[in-house]
Amino acid sequence: MNTGSHPLELLILSTGGTFEKTYDTSTGELGFCKTGLSAWRSTCRLPSSVETECLMLIDSLDMDDSHRVALAQRIVQAKQDRIVVIHGTDTLVKSAAIINQHKRANQVVVLTGAMTPAACADSDALFNLGAAVASAQTCAPGVYVACSATVFPWDQTEKDTASATFVWKTTSQYKTD
């Protein structure tokens, strides 16, 4: 955990997803223009020691295993042990599985996404990013998903399209009230 005496060594990678989409007034559609990482760094008041990188801008439904392997390889090559990945929610868990197979044993990787683009006023994007950054600092090595006000081990969550949230795969097995 970062106690404030040392700079936060964290890498935030973006792959796009709804998180990064913007509204194109000429077409009336959501799409990709440029990454918002610089603006979000400022809005979230992240320390200068946090590195950001846009790896790709792609809808996760358009991702294939070559994209996922490229993401996993970038994570393995990172000098940081704590990494946040901005990712589309539709195939986030699928990418997490590949990352889990390749990441270094001491790495904490937290994937996050958004149901509504960060550019929209009612977006969950920056809330989820903040949760992911905090989780990356406090979780034990492993792969996690930080969405919907919860941090899940990657293999214990799934997207519930009806509620537009991430939920526990089996509530009675993983969560107690």
N, CA, C and O of each residue as an XYZ file, in Angstrom:
708
protein
N       0.846     -1.177      0.000
C       0.000      0.000      0.000
C       0.890      1.240      0.000
O       1.923      1.272      0.670
N       0.487      2.247     -0.748
C       1.221      3.495     -0.807
C       0.877      4.327      0.428
O      -0.286      4.663      0.653
N       1.884      4.654      1.218
C       1.646      5.403      2.453
C       1.918      6.889      2.298
O       1.799      7.644      3.264
N       2.283      7.319      1.098
C       2.549      8.727      0.879
C       4.018      9.067      0.960
O       4.416     10.141      0.508
N       4.846      8.192      1.519
C       6.266      8.476      1.639
C       7.025      8.140      0.365
O       8.154      8.595      0.179
N       6.424      7.357     -0.507
C       7.041      6.980     -1.773
C       6.073      7.304     -2.900
O       4.856      7.241     -2.725
N       6.628      7.653     -4.065
C       5.715      7.929     -5.182
C       4.909      6.688     -5.557
O       5.390      5.560     -5.452
N       3.698      6.917     -5.987
C       2.836      5.835     -6.436
C       3.328      5.359     -7.792
O       3.261      6.098     -8.774
N       3.821      4.133     -7.849
C       4.284      3.559     -9.108
C       3.154      2.735     -9.693
O       2.945      1.578     -9.325
N       2.439      3.348    -10.599
C       1.248      2.754    -11.182
C       1.223      3.082    -12.664
O       1.594      4.181    -13.077
N       0.782      2.119    -13.456
C       0.590      2.319    -14.886
C      -0.895      2.166    -15.187
O      -1.516      1.179    -14.792
N      -1.458      3.137    -15.883
C      -2.832      3.037    -16.352
C      -2.781      2.863    -17.863
O      -2.298      3.735    -18.586
N      -3.285      1.724    -18.330
C      -3.346      1.420    -19.759
C      -4.786      1.547    -20.221
O      -5.703      1.109    -19.527
N      -4.991      2.140    -21.381
C      -6.340      2.185    -21.936
C      -6.398      1.376    -23.218
O      -5.506      1.443    -24.064
N      -7.479      0.605    -23.339
C      -7.751     -0.116    -24.580
C      -8.988      0.455    -25.272
O      -9.360     -0.005    -26.352
N      -9.616      1.435    -24.669
C     -10.789      2.055    -25.281
C     -12.064      1.688    -24.566
O     -12.264      2.058    -23.409
N     -12.932      0.959    -25.250
C     -14.216      0.586    -24.678
C     -15.142      1.784    -24.570
O     -14.777      2.898    -24.945
N     -16.324      1.552    -24.061
C     -17.294      2.629    -23.876
C     -16.696      3.765    -23.061
O     -17.008      4.931    -23.302
N     -15.845      3.440    -22.104
C     -15.171      4.432    -21.266
C     -14.621      5.578    -22.116
O     -14.793      6.748    -21.773
N     -13.958      5.239    -23.225
C     -13.244      6.207    -24.066
C     -14.087      6.786    -25.206
O     -13.614      7.668    -25.922
N     -15.308      6.318    -25.389
C     -16.092      6.780    -26.535
C     -16.599      8.209    -26.341
O     -16.842      8.665    -25.223
N     -16.746      8.891    -27.470
C     -17.300     10.239    -27.477
C     -18.404     10.302    -28.529
O     -18.481      9.464    -29.428
N     -19.243     11.300    -28.395
C     -20.360     11.478    -29.321
C     -19.891     12.284    -30.527
O     -19.381     13.394    -30.379
N     -20.062     11.729    -31.698
C     -19.704     12.400    -32.946
C     -20.948     13.121    -33.466
O     -21.900     12.486    -33.919
N     -20.931     14.444    -33.397
C     -22.109     15.218    -33.799
C     -22.394     15.118    -35.295
O     -23.534     15.313    -35.718
N     -21.380     14.820    -36.095
C     -21.610     14.733    -37.542
C     -22.318     13.442    -37.945
O     -23.050     13.414    -38.934
N     -22.098     12.371    -37.173
C     -22.736     11.088    -37.501
C     -23.850     10.720    -36.531
O     -24.687      9.869    -36.831
N     -23.856     11.365    -35.366
C     -24.845     11.032    -34.350
C     -24.562      9.714    -33.655
O     -25.456      9.116    -33.056
N     -23.319      9.262    -33.735
C     -22.948      7.975    -33.146
C     -21.804      8.136    -32.150
O     -21.068      9.123    -32.165
N     -21.683      7.135    -31.287
C     -20.542      7.073    -30.385
C     -19.376      6.435    -31.119
O     -19.556      5.483    -31.878
N     -18.188      6.960    -30.891
C     -16.995      6.396    -31.511
C     -15.760      6.883    -30.788
O     -15.848      7.492    -29.722
N     -14.619      6.613    -31.369
C     -13.352      6.995    -30.760
C     -12.746      8.171    -31.507
O     -12.743      8.198    -32.738
N     -12.244      9.124    -30.776
C     -11.570     10.281    -31.353
C     -10.123     10.284    -30.880
O      -9.201     10.100    -31.673
N      -9.935     10.493    -29.592
C      -8.615     10.429    -28.971
C      -8.814     10.038    -27.519
O      -9.915     10.152    -26.979
N      -7.755      9.581    -26.900
C      -7.857      9.149    -25.508
C      -8.109     10.336    -24.578
O      -7.679     11.459    -24.842
N      -8.802     10.062    -23.504
C      -9.057     11.071    -22.482
C      -8.119     10.962    -21.292
O      -8.327     11.634    -20.282
N      -7.088     10.127    -21.391
C      -6.216      9.852    -20.243
C      -5.633     11.116    -19.612
O      -5.608     11.231    -18.387
N      -5.173     12.048    -20.411
C      -4.568     13.264    -19.870
C      -5.583     14.070    -19.057
O      -5.274     14.549    -17.966
N      -6.778     14.214    -19.590
C      -7.824     14.957    -18.873
C      -8.214     14.248    -17.584
O      -8.400     14.892    -16.552
N      -8.337     12.925    -17.638
C      -8.736     12.178    -16.442
C      -7.648     12.216    -15.383
O      -7.946     12.235    -14.189
N      -6.386     12.226    -15.807
C      -5.274     12.349    -14.854
C      -5.451     13.630    -14.053
O      -5.282     13.636    -12.834
N      -5.788     14.706    -14.737
C      -5.983     15.993    -14.080
C      -7.232     15.988    -13.200
O      -7.173     16.391    -12.038
N      -8.352     15.538    -13.743
C      -9.616     15.515    -12.995
C      -9.506     14.676    -11.727
O     -10.017     15.060    -10.675
N      -8.843     13.543    -11.830
C      -8.701     12.629    -10.687
C      -7.539     13.010     -9.774
O      -7.326     12.380     -8.738
N      -6.787     14.043    -10.159
C      -5.650     14.533     -9.375
C      -4.632     13.426     -9.082
O      -4.156     13.277     -7.956
N      -4.316     12.662    -10.117
C      -3.333     11.587     -9.960
C      -1.938     12.183     -9.859
O      -1.633     13.163    -10.539
N      -1.090     11.606     -9.021
C       0.277     12.124     -8.908
C       1.041     11.952    -10.216
O       0.723     11.078    -11.023
N       2.044     12.788    -10.414
C       2.825     12.743    -11.654
C       3.570     11.426    -11.824
O       3.982     11.092    -12.934
N       3.746     10.682    -10.755
C       4.444      9.392    -10.846
C       3.594      8.309    -11.514
O       4.118      7.266    -11.906
N       2.291      8.549    -11.645
C       1.412      7.592    -12.322
C       1.593      7.770    -13.825
O       1.415      8.865    -14.357
N       1.948      6.686    -14.500
C       2.120      6.730    -15.952
C       0.826      6.301    -16.631
O       0.107      5.435    -16.132
N       0.541      6.915    -17.767
C      -0.634      6.549    -18.551
C      -0.207      6.234    -19.978
O       0.747      6.809    -20.501
N      -0.927      5.317    -20.590
C      -0.616      4.933    -21.967
C      -1.888      4.415    -22.638
O      -2.608      3.582    -22.089
N      -2.136      4.923    -23.818
C      -3.245      4.409    -24.622
C      -2.672      3.329    -25.533
O      -1.940      3.622    -26.478
N      -3.007      2.101    -25.242
C      -2.498      0.968    -26.010
C      -3.272      0.801    -27.313
O      -2.694      0.494    -28.356
N      -4.574      1.006    -27.244
C      -5.447      0.918    -28.419
C      -6.761      1.594    -28.070
O      -7.085      1.757    -26.894
N      -7.509      1.985    -29.072
C      -8.864      2.501    -28.877
C      -9.786      1.606    -29.685
O      -9.919      1.756    -30.899
N     -10.421      0.669    -28.986
C     -11.224     -0.341    -29.663
C     -12.413     -0.718    -28.781
O     -12.304     -0.745    -27.555
N     -13.521     -1.000    -29.400
C     -14.661     -1.549    -28.674
C     -14.296     -2.983    -28.306
O     -13.753     -3.711    -29.137
N     -14.578     -3.393    -27.099
C     -14.153     -4.741    -26.689
C     -14.827     -5.839    -27.505
O     -14.296     -6.946    -27.595
N     -15.977     -5.558    -28.097
C     -16.612     -6.553    -28.966
C     -15.819     -6.764    -30.253
O     -15.970     -7.789    -30.919
N     -14.978     -5.800    -30.600
C     -14.125     -5.918    -31.785
C     -12.752     -6.495    -31.458
O     -11.946     -6.720    -32.360
N     -12.480     -6.733    -30.189
C     -11.198     -7.318    -29.784
C     -11.159     -8.791    -30.154
O     -12.170     -9.493    -30.115
N      -9.963     -9.236    -30.512
C      -9.751    -10.670    -30.682
C      -8.564    -11.062    -29.807
O      -7.995    -10.226    -29.105
N      -8.203    -12.320    -29.855
C      -7.134    -12.783    -28.968
C      -5.803    -12.095    -29.239
O      -4.985    -11.982    -28.326
N      -5.559    -11.632    -30.460
C      -4.301    -10.923    -30.728
C      -4.244     -9.612    -29.940
O      -3.179     -9.233    -29.452
N      -5.368     -8.925    -29.811
C      -5.421     -7.706    -28.995
C      -5.182     -8.041    -27.521
O      -4.457     -7.334    -26.821
N      -5.796     -9.115    -27.068
C      -5.670     -9.505    -25.658
C      -4.240     -9.932    -25.328
O      -3.722     -9.606    -24.260
N      -3.615    -10.652    -26.234
C      -2.224    -11.068    -26.018
C      -1.310     -9.842    -26.025
O      -0.385     -9.767    -25.216
N      -1.549     -8.885    -26.916
C      -0.752     -7.651    -26.936
C      -0.896     -6.906    -25.610
O       0.086     -6.386    -25.081
N      -2.099     -6.853    -25.078
C      -2.331     -6.224    -23.777
C      -1.577     -6.969    -22.684
O      -0.898     -6.350    -21.865
N      -1.692     -8.282    -22.668
C      -1.003     -9.090    -21.652
C       0.511     -8.919    -21.750
O       1.189     -8.827    -20.727
N       1.042     -8.876    -22.962
C       2.486     -8.696    -23.138
C       2.931     -7.328    -22.638
O       4.001     -7.206    -22.042
N       2.121     -6.301    -22.874
C       2.475     -4.962    -22.385
C       2.503     -4.949    -20.864
O       3.356     -4.298    -20.261
N       1.586     -5.656    -20.251
C       1.549     -5.737    -18.790
C       2.791     -6.446    -18.266
O       3.403     -5.990    -17.300
N       3.164     -7.538    -18.884
C       4.362     -8.279    -18.467
C       5.606     -7.401    -18.599
O       6.496     -7.467    -17.751
N       5.680     -6.588    -19.642
C       6.850     -5.743    -19.897
C       6.893     -4.493    -19.023
O       7.926     -3.827    -18.957
N       5.813     -4.172    -18.365
C       5.746     -2.943    -17.564
C       6.748     -2.980    -16.422
O       6.977     -4.025    -15.812
N       7.340     -1.831    -16.143
C       8.242     -1.747    -14.988
C       7.445     -1.727    -13.684
O       7.968     -2.069    -12.623
N       6.186     -1.328    -13.770
C       5.334     -1.244    -12.588
C       4.761     -2.616    -12.242
O       4.536     -3.460    -13.109
N       4.534     -2.806    -10.952
C       3.877     -4.019    -10.468
C       2.380     -3.801    -10.266
O       1.636     -4.755    -10.040
N       1.943     -2.551    -10.347
C       0.536     -2.215    -10.127
C       0.008     -1.528    -11.383
O       0.495     -0.475    -11.797
N      -1.005     -2.160    -11.974
C      -1.488     -1.711    -13.278
C      -3.012     -1.662    -13.286
O      -3.681     -2.570    -12.792
N      -3.543     -0.591    -13.852
C      -4.977     -0.447    -14.084
C      -5.191     -0.490    -15.591
O      -4.452      0.139    -16.349
N      -6.201     -1.230    -16.018
C      -6.534     -1.331    -17.440
C      -7.955     -0.817    -17.654
O      -8.908     -1.336    -17.073
N      -8.085      0.205    -18.493
C      -9.399      0.680    -18.921
C      -9.792     -0.170    -20.121
O      -9.038     -0.272    -21.089
N     -10.969     -0.777    -20.059
C     -11.346     -1.806    -21.030
C     -12.852     -1.753    -21.262
O     -13.599     -1.312    -20.389
N     -13.288     -2.184    -22.397
C     -14.719     -2.327    -22.647
C     -15.310     -3.400    -21.752
O     -14.652     -4.396    -21.450
N     -16.541     -3.201    -21.329
C     -17.135     -4.117    -20.349
C     -17.616     -5.433    -20.943
O     -17.732     -6.423    -20.221
N     -17.900     -5.467    -22.241
C     -18.475     -6.686    -22.822
C     -17.536     -7.886    -22.785
O     -17.991     -9.015    -22.601
N     -16.238     -7.663    -22.955
C     -15.293     -8.794    -22.957
C     -14.173     -8.603    -21.940
O     -13.109     -9.211    -22.054
N     -14.418     -7.764    -20.957
C     -13.425     -7.471    -19.924
C     -12.959     -8.741    -19.206
O     -11.759     -8.918    -18.995
N     -13.863     -9.604    -18.837
C     -13.502    -10.826    -18.106
C     -12.687    -11.768    -18.996
O     -11.784    -12.450    -18.513
N     -12.999    -11.807    -20.272
C     -12.239    -12.636    -21.214
C     -10.780    -12.165    -21.286
O      -9.861    -12.983    -21.290
N     -10.576    -10.856    -21.344
C      -9.214    -10.314    -21.340
C      -8.524    -10.575    -20.008
O      -7.329    -10.871    -19.973
N      -9.270    -10.465    -18.916
C      -8.698    -10.724    -17.592
C      -8.147    -12.139    -17.500
O      -7.106    -12.360    -16.882
N      -8.831    -13.094    -18.105
C      -8.367    -14.487    -18.083
C      -7.019    -14.626    -18.781
O      -6.140    -15.337    -18.295
N      -6.852    -13.956    -19.907
C      -5.574    -14.030    -20.628
C      -4.485    -13.301    -19.860
O      -3.354    -13.781    -19.780
N      -4.811    -12.153    -19.298
C      -3.839    -11.423    -18.476
C      -3.397    -12.285    -17.305
O      -2.210    -12.329    -16.980
N      -4.333    -12.963    -16.673
C      -4.018    -13.821    -15.529
C      -3.027    -14.924    -15.899
O      -2.195    -15.308    -15.077
N      -3.107    -15.427    -17.113
C      -2.189    -16.478    -17.571
C      -0.778    -15.955    -17.798
O       0.185    -16.714    -17.691
N      -0.640    -14.666    -18.111
C       0.652    -14.126    -18.538
C       1.330    -13.193    -17.540
O       2.554    -13.066    -17.577
N       0.604    -12.549    -16.669
C       1.189    -11.515    -15.807
C       2.283    -12.086    -14.910
O       2.325    -13.287    -14.647
N       3.165    -11.205    -14.448
C       4.191    -11.618    -13.493
C       3.525    -11.929    -12.152
O       2.495    -11.344    -11.814
N       4.105    -12.832    -11.407
C       3.498    -13.297    -10.149
C       3.267    -12.170     -9.146
O       2.322    -12.233     -8.359
N       4.113    -11.142     -9.162
C       3.999    -10.066     -8.174
C       3.119     -8.908     -8.640
O       2.993     -7.913     -7.927
N       2.517     -9.015     -9.801
C       1.730     -7.902    -10.322
C       0.283     -7.914     -9.826
O      -0.340     -8.964     -9.666
N      -0.218     -6.707     -9.594
C      -1.632     -6.474     -9.317
C      -2.187     -5.787    -10.562
O      -1.732     -4.707    -10.938
N      -3.164     -6.413    -11.192
C      -3.782     -5.843    -12.390
C      -5.271     -5.685    -12.112
O      -5.957     -6.649    -11.769
N      -5.761     -4.462    -12.263
C      -7.174     -4.179    -12.025
C      -7.779     -3.635    -13.313
O      -7.376     -2.581    -13.805
N      -8.741     -4.360    -13.847
C      -9.450     -3.916    -15.041
C     -10.703     -3.166    -14.633
O     -11.369     -3.521    -13.660
N     -11.012     -2.126    -15.388
C     -12.220     -1.359    -15.139
C     -12.805     -0.893    -16.456
O     -12.123     -0.878    -17.481
N     -14.042     -0.522    -16.423
C     -14.719     -0.042    -17.619
C     -15.860      0.863    -17.218
O     -15.958      1.298    -16.071
N     -16.720      1.138    -18.178
C     -17.856      2.012    -17.905
C     -19.046      1.587    -18.747
O     -18.894      1.131    -19.880
N     -20.211      1.741    -18.184
C     -21.441      1.466    -18.920
C     -21.857      2.678    -19.749
O     -22.597      2.552    -20.725
N     -21.375      3.851    -19.351
C     -21.655      5.108    -20.040
C     -20.321      5.816    -20.266
O     -19.491      5.841    -19.357
N     -20.087      6.391    -21.443
C     -18.800      7.041    -21.717
C     -18.431      8.106    -20.685
O     -19.299      8.788    -20.140
N     -17.148      8.234    -20.431
C     -16.655      9.240    -19.486
C     -17.063     10.645    -19.906
O     -17.214     11.523    -19.058
N     -17.239     10.864    -21.188
C     -17.616     12.182    -21.695
C     -19.049     12.578    -21.334
O     -19.414     13.745    -21.474
N     -19.852     11.644    -20.880
C     -21.250     11.922    -20.516
C     -21.362     12.301    -19.048
O     -20.632     11.784    -18.203
N     -22.274     13.200    -18.758
C     -22.427     13.722    -17.396
C     -22.785     12.651    -16.375
O     -22.340     12.733    -15.231
N     -23.561     11.665    -16.747
C     -24.008     10.654    -15.783
C     -23.172      9.376    -15.838
O     -23.658      8.299    -15.493
N     -21.935      9.494    -16.266
C     -21.075      8.327    -16.442
C     -20.564      7.757    -15.122
O     -20.340      8.478    -14.150
N     -20.391      6.459    -15.123
C     -19.760      5.751    -14.011
C     -18.249      5.633    -14.208
O     -17.568      5.055    -13.361
N     -17.717      6.160    -15.293
C     -16.329      5.932    -15.687
C     -15.306      6.378    -14.642
O     -14.489      5.568    -14.204
N     -15.334      7.629    -14.240
C     -14.296      8.110    -13.326
C     -14.450      7.537    -11.923
O     -13.461      7.372    -11.208
N     -15.678      7.234    -11.525
C     -15.875      6.534    -10.250
C     -15.175      5.180    -10.307
O     -14.460      4.804     -9.378
N     -15.387      4.447    -11.406
C     -14.755      3.134    -11.559
C     -13.240      3.256    -11.658
O     -12.518      2.418    -11.118
N     -12.750      4.285    -12.340
C     -11.300      4.484    -12.433
C     -10.708      4.729    -11.049
O      -9.670      4.161    -10.710
N     -11.354      5.562    -10.255
C     -10.875      5.811     -8.893
C     -10.856      4.545     -8.060
O      -9.910      4.299     -7.313
N     -11.900      3.744     -8.189
C     -11.945      2.467     -7.464
C     -10.816      1.554     -7.918
O     -10.207      0.862     -7.102
N     -10.536      1.550     -9.210
C      -9.465      0.696     -9.739
C      -8.093      1.153     -9.260
O      -7.257      0.326     -8.897
N      -7.856      2.457     -9.255
C      -6.568      2.985     -8.785
C      -6.373      2.652     -7.306
O      -5.290      2.224     -6.905
N      -7.408      2.843     -6.499
C      -7.314      2.506     -5.072
C      -7.091      1.012     -4.881
O      -6.284      0.606     -4.045
N      -7.798      0.196     -5.647
C      -7.667     -1.260     -5.532
C      -6.276     -1.730     -5.930
O      -5.721     -2.636     -5.308
N      -5.718     -1.122     -6.956
C      -4.379     -1.514     -7.404
C      -3.339     -1.277     -6.314
O      -2.313     -1.956     -6.270
N      -3.603     -0.318     -5.441
C      -2.670     -0.018     -4.355
C      -2.846     -0.935     -3.151
O      -1.919     -1.090     -2.356
N      -4.012     -1.540     -3.004
C      -4.303     -2.273     -1.770
C      -4.504     -3.774     -1.938
O      -4.408     -4.517     -0.962
N      -4.780     -4.231     -3.150
C      -5.030     -5.661     -3.365
C      -3.728     -6.455     -3.414
O      -2.676     -5.933     -3.782
N      -3.823     -7.712     -3.041
C      -2.699     -8.639     -3.164
C      -2.467     -8.926     -4.645
O      -3.366     -8.710     -5.458
N      -1.276     -9.408     -5.011
C      -1.046     -9.745     -6.415
C      -2.156    -10.633     -6.971
O      -2.607    -11.575     -6.320
N      -2.578    -10.312     -8.177
C      -3.658    -11.038     -8.833
C      -4.312    -10.156     -9.869
O      -3.819     -9.069    -10.171
N      -5.419    -10.619    -10.413
C      -6.170     -9.879    -11.423
C      -7.577     -9.642    -10.885
O      -8.234    -10.563    -10.398
N      -8.024     -8.404    -10.980
C      -9.296     -7.988    -10.400
C     -10.105     -7.166    -11.397
O      -9.579     -6.679    -12.398
N     -11.383     -7.026    -11.104
C     -12.284     -6.151    -11.846
C     -12.873     -5.166    -10.842
O     -13.466     -5.573     -9.844
N     -12.711     -3.871    -11.105
C     -13.282     -2.831    -10.246
C     -14.363     -2.101    -11.040
O     -14.071     -1.233    -11.862
N     -15.597     -2.463    -10.782
C     -16.763     -1.857    -11.440
C     -17.954     -1.965    -10.498
O     -18.000     -2.835     -9.629
N     -18.898     -1.084    -10.680
C     -20.166     -1.168     -9.942
C     -19.961     -1.143     -8.429
O     -20.626     -1.872     -7.694
N     -19.035     -0.298     -7.969
C     -18.758     -0.102     -6.545
C     -18.277     -1.360     -5.833
O     -18.438     -1.492     -4.620
N     -17.688     -2.281     -6.588
C     -17.184     -3.527     -6.017
C     -15.874     -3.898     -6.698
O     -15.670     -3.620     -7.880
N     -14.992     -4.528     -5.934
C     -13.760     -5.089     -6.495
C     -13.912     -6.601     -6.459
O     -14.064     -7.195     -5.391
N     -13.872     -7.211     -7.622
C     -14.078     -8.646     -7.768
C     -12.786     -9.334     -8.189
O     -12.047     -8.775     -8.998
N     -12.480    -10.531     -7.670
C     -11.485    -11.356     -8.341
C     -12.012    -11.600     -9.763
O     -13.209    -11.821     -9.948
N     -11.142    -11.562    -10.746
C     -11.584    -11.576    -12.148
C     -12.483    -12.750    -12.502
O     -13.371    -12.620    -13.345
N     -12.262    -13.889    -11.871
C     -13.009    -15.092    -12.235
C     -14.270    -15.294    -11.392
O     -14.905    -16.346    -11.460
N     -14.628    -14.288    -10.604
C     -15.821    -14.399     -9.765
C     -16.878    -13.353    -10.113
O     -17.788    -13.094     -9.325
N     -16.751    -12.755    -11.297
C     -17.714    -11.733    -11.704
C     -18.120    -11.913    -13.159
O     -17.458    -12.592    -13.943
N     -19.229    -11.277    -13.478
C     -19.706    -11.243    -14.856
C     -20.560     -9.996    -15.031
O     -21.074     -9.432    -14.065
N     -20.697     -9.583    -16.274
C     -21.533     -8.422    -16.574
C     -22.995     -8.856    -16.636
O     -23.347     -9.818    -17.319
N     -23.830     -8.127    -15.910
C     -25.274     -8.348    -15.958
C     -25.859     -7.242    -16.833
O     -25.998     -6.100    -16.395
N     -26.196     -7.587    -18.057
C     -26.680     -6.569    -18.990
C     -28.030     -5.989    -18.571
O     -28.327     -4.839    -18.894
N     -28.841     -6.749    -17.870
C     -30.156     -6.251    -17.440
C     -30.022     -5.087    -16.460
O     -30.772     -4.114    -16.539
N     -29.066     -5.190    -15.536
C     -28.884     -4.126    -14.544
C     -27.761     -3.161    -14.921
O     -27.549     -2.160    -14.237
N     -27.038     -3.458    -16.009
C     -25.890     -2.656    -16.448
C     -24.865     -2.513    -15.328
O     -24.349     -1.426    -15.069
N     -24.582     -3.646    -14.666
C     -23.581     -3.678    -13.599
C     -22.797     -4.983    -13.686
O     -23.180     -5.920    -14.386
N     -21.694     -5.011    -12.957
C     -20.991     -6.273    -12.752
C     -21.507     -6.868    -11.451
O     -21.755     -6.148    -10.484
N     -21.665     -8.179    -11.435
C     -22.226     -8.878    -10.280
C     -21.352    -10.081     -9.951
O     -20.538    -10.514    -10.766
N     -21.530    -10.610     -8.753
C     -20.869    -11.849     -8.373
C     -21.458    -12.979     -9.203
O     -22.668    -13.016     -9.424
N     -20.621    -13.900     -9.665
C     -21.117    -15.028    -10.464
C     -22.122    -15.859     -9.692
O     -23.189    -16.189    -10.209
N     -21.784    -16.200     -8.452
C     -22.675    -16.982     -7.603
C     -22.733    -16.278     -6.263
O     -21.830    -16.426     -5.440
N     -23.776    -15.522     -6.041
C     -23.880    -14.689     -4.849
C     -23.658    -15.479     -3.571
O     -22.909    -15.035     -2.701
N     -24.282    -16.625     -3.436
C     -24.183    -17.378     -2.185
C     -22.787    -17.944     -1.962
O     -22.394    -18.176     -0.819
N     -22.032    -18.170     -3.032
C     -20.704    -18.754     -2.885
C     -19.643    -17.719     -2.519
O     -18.724    -18.026     -1.759
N     -19.753    -16.493     -3.049
C     -18.682    -15.522     -2.901
C     -18.996    -14.343     -2.007
O     -18.077    -13.637     -1.591
N     -20.233    -14.105     -1.699
C     -20.601    -12.903     -0.977
C     -21.587    -13.242      0.130
O     -22.513    -14.029     -0.066
N     -21.381    -12.645      1.282
C     -22.328    -12.831      2.380
C     -22.936    -11.485      2.730
O     -22.303    -10.440      2.579
N     -24.162    -11.528      3.195
C     -24.842    -10.283      3.582
C     -24.688    -10.029      5.052
O     -25.193     -9.028      5.561
